[in-house]
Amino acid sequence: MAGVVDPDFAASLYAGPDAATAGSGPPQGRAVAVEGGYRVTGTFASASGVRQAKWILGGCFVFDGAHMRKGESGIPVVRHVLIPASEITILDRWHIGGMRGTGSTEFTGDDVFVPDERVFSCSAGRPRIRRRSIACLPATLASV
């Protein structure tokens, strides 16, 4: 993420030893475009490590008012947002023995403002970073 978000935000995000990020990548939320950012609402599942994280990631479909934004090919536009843990609600919904050690559960956000510098696209950014992110994804999931 640090390669595609605002560089100053990335530097502050990972500045200290307690810089843990976690969340849920698939688009499950709704990000309504507003001046300076997005208003995010949704329930996000399969979020490993959110109880320990300082910053929470969520995948969202982008809306302009009531209309879902679509790209040139007609595919819905997706953005990922980073929200301070203090602005989400962790839901105690996962009680699966094999997943207990991952800290996986669900979380919700209700009309949370996310400024543009904390919004990114996994498909945008520098190609080298995109390739590395995709290549690393299976390893990061396996480690959890």
Secondary structure as a PSIPRED ss2 file (coil, helix, strand):
# PSIPRED VFORMAT (PSIPRED V4.0)

   1 M C   1.000  0.000  0.000
   2 A C   1.000  0.000  0.000
   3 G C   1.000  0.000  0.000
   4 V C   1.000  0.000  0.000
   5 V C   1.000  0.000  0.000
   6 D C   1.000  0.000  0.000
   7 P H   0.000  1.000  0.000
   8 D H   0.000  1.000  0.000
   9 F H   0.000  1.000  0.000
  10 A H   0.000  1.000  0.000
  11 A H   0.000  1.000  0.000
  12 S H   0.000  1.000  0.000
  13 L H   0.000  1.000  0.000
  14 Y C   1.000  0.000  0.000
  15 A C   1.000  0.000  0.000
  16 G C   1.000  0.000  0.000
  17 P C   1.000  0.000  0.000
  18 D C   1.000  0.000  0.000
  19 A C   1.000  0.000  0.000
  20 A C   1.000  0.000  0.000
  21 T E   0.000  0.000  1.000
  22 A E   0.000  0.000  1.000
  23 G E   0.000  0.000  1.000
  24 S E   0.000  0.000  1.000
  25 G E   0.000  0.000  1.000
  26 P E   0.000  0.000  1.000
  27 P E   0.000  0.000  1.000
  28 Q E   0.000  0.000  1.000
  29 G E   0.000  0.000  1.000
  30 R E   0.000  0.000  1.000
  31 A E   0.000  0.000  1.000
  32 V E   0.000  0.000  1.000
  33 A E   0.000  0.000  1.000
  34 V E   0.000  0.000  1.000
  35 E C   1.000  0.000  0.000
  36 G C   1.000  0.000  0.000
  37 G E   0.000  0.000  1.000
  38 Y E   0.000  0.000  1.000
  39 R E   0.000  0.000  1.000
  40 V E   0.000  0.000  1.000
  41 T E   0.000  0.000  1.000
  42 G E   0.000  0.000  1.000
  43 T E   0.000  0.000  1.000
  44 F E   0.000  0.000  1.000
  45 A E   0.000  0.000  1.000
  46 S E   0.000  0.000  1.000
  47 A E   0.000  0.000  1.000
  48 S E   0.000  0.000  1.000
  49 G C   1.000  0.000  0.000
  50 V C   1.000  0.000  0.000
  51 R C   1.000  0.000  0.000
  52 Q C   1.000  0.000  0.000
  53 A C   1.000  0.000  0.000
  54 K C   1.000  0.000  0.000
  55 W E   0.000  0.000  1.000
  56 I E   0.000  0.000  1.000
  57 L E   0.000  0.000  1.000
  58 G E   0.000  0.000  1.000
  59 G E   0.000  0.000  1.000
  60 C E   0.000  0.000  1.000
  61 F E   0.000  0.000  1.000
  62 V E   0.000  0.000  1.000
  63 F E   0.000  0.000  1.000
  64 D E   0.000  0.000  1.000
  65 G C   1.000  0.000  0.000
  66 A C   1.000  0.000  0.000
  67 H E   0.000  0.000  1.000
  68 M E   0.000  0.000  1.000
  69 R C   1.000  0.000  0.000
  70 K E   0.000  0.000  1.000
  71 G C   1.000  0.000  0.000
  72 E C   1.000  0.000  0.000
  73 S C   1.000  0.000  0.000
  74 G C   1.000  0.000  0.000
  75 I C   1.000  0.000  0.000
  76 P E   0.000  0.000  1.000
  77 V C   1.000  0.000  0.000
  78 V E   0.000  0.000  1.000
  79 R E   0.000  0.000  1.000
  80 H E   0.000  0.000  1.000
  81 V E   0.000  0.000  1.000
  82 L E   0.000  0.000  1.000
  83 I E   0.000  0.000  1.000
  84 P E   0.000  0.000  1.000
  85 A H   0.000  1.000  0.000
  86 S H   0.000  1.000  0.000
  87 E H   0.000  1.000  0.000
  88 I C   1.000  0.000  0.000
  89 T E   0.000  0.000  1.000
  90 I E   0.000  0.000  1.000
  91 L E   0.000  0.000  1.000
  92 D C   1.000  0.000  0.000
  93 R C   1.000  0.000  0.000
  94 W C   1.000  0.000  0.000
  95 H C   1.000  0.000  0.000
  96 I C   1.000  0.000  0.000
  97 G H   0.000  1.000  0.000
  98 G H   0.000  1.000  0.000
  99 M H   0.000  1.000  0.000
 100 R H   0.000  1.000  0.000
 101 G H   0.000  1.000  0.000
 102 T H   0.000  1.000  0.000
 103 G C   1.000  0.000  0.000
 104 S C   1.000  0.000  0.000
 105 T E   0.000  0.000  1.000
 106 E E   0.000  0.000  1.000
 107 F E   0.000  0.000  1.000
 108 T E   0.000  0.000  1.000
 109 G E   0.000  0.000  1.000
 110 D E   0.000  0.000  1.000
 111 D E   0.000  0.000  1.000
 112 V E   0.000  0.000  1.000
 113 F E   0.000  0.000  1.000
 114 V E   0.000  0.000  1.000
 115 P E   0.000  0.000  1.000
 116 D H   0.000  1.000  0.000
 117 E H   0.000  1.000  0.000
 118 R H   0.000  1.000  0.000
 119 V E   0.000  0.000  1.000
 120 F E   0.000  0.000  1.000
 121 S C   1.000  0.000  0.000
 122 C C   1.000  0.000  0.000
 123 S C   1.000  0.000  0.000
 124 A C   1.000  0.000  0.000
 125 G C   1.000  0.000  0.000
 126 R C   1.000  0.000  0.000
 127 P H   0.000  1.000  0.000
 128 R H   0.000  1.000  0.000
 129 I H   0.000  1.000  0.000
 130 R H   0.000  1.000  0.000
 131 R H   0.000  1.000  0.000
 132 R H   0.000  1.000  0.000
 133 S H   0.000  1.000  0.000
 134 I H   0.000  1.000  0.000
 135 A H   0.000  1.000  0.000
 136 C H   0.000  1.000  0.000
 137 L H   0.000  1.000  0.000
 138 P H   0.000  1.000  0.000
 139 A H   0.000  1.000  0.000
 140 T H   0.000  1.000  0.000
 141 L H   0.000  1.000  0.000
 142 A H   0.000  1.000  0.000
 143 S H   0.000  1.000  0.000
 144 V C   1.000  0.000  0.000
